[in-house]
């Protein structure tokens, strides 16, 4: 039972279609890795059924859809979309940097007590990834080695949860969140 990767041009004409055996793809967006590859997350198929408890990161050729490598991920398909970062791609509920060329693990986040909520993709700010934390805080992960540390605080309300992170055109971090007072949007500077 194969899954399929399909590429379209800007006019929605099909460019190629590639079958990927024993893998189903859901609604997570792929991410470009340079000019010639992309990464996406699928779910393995076992015994004829989609295994939603395990995920698989797939890196494929942007020209043909041919799979270059795949790695199993803990946490199923309910994890954040992969993100291109430095020399590879970060994916998984246990955030891991995989080398774009061969899928080698470069690091896994070492949290040192910083609690990361991985339900949303992080924001890439310079040489760090900012993940949602708990109680109105963000967690900063160094791109060089995966070391995690408390990041900026965006809300003093302990019920605050992050809904999404993004970057404004000027580079400021935008935090869409909800707390006991309702939804809010916070703008945080990212410069030195």
Secondary structure, 3 states (H helix, E strand, C coil): CEEEEEEECCCCCEEEEEEEECEEECCCCCEEECCCEEEEEEEEEECCEECCCEEEEEEEECCCCCEEEEEEEECCCCCCCCEEECCEEEECCCCEEEECCCCCEEEECECCCCCCECCCCCEEECCEEEEECCCCEEEEEECCCCEEEEEEECCCCCCCEEEEEEECCCCCEEEEEEECCEEEEEEECCCC
